[in-house]
Amino acid sequence: MDLKTALSVCVKTGKTYLGIKETMRALLIGNPKKIIISKDCKDKDRIEYYCKLSGTDYATVNLSSLTLGEYCGKPFPISSLTIINPGDSNISDIKE
């Protein structure tokens, strides 16, 4: 399964949060499975720092926020995607 398909399935069948605010909230209070960060995320360093502190798996993909939004099936840019439950996708196996 490629990244585009895995993200689409994850958003449709799993539980995800979109955006930097929701990502930071999940890292501080929740227990996310994985964080996906776009290459042009303005708070990339801060998100990576909190991921390391909390022991959360994260991946910085070589996609713009607009393309990441498109892959998730949304008509707006997404800088970060928080995966709480991956649903039927194998997004945790994807490394990019």
Buried (B, 14 or more C-beta within 10 A) or exposed (E): EEBEBBBBBBBEEBBBBBBBEBBBBBBEEEEBBBBBBBBBBEBBEBBBEBBEEBEBEBBBBEBBBBBBBBBBEBEEBBBBBBBBEBBEBEBBEBEE
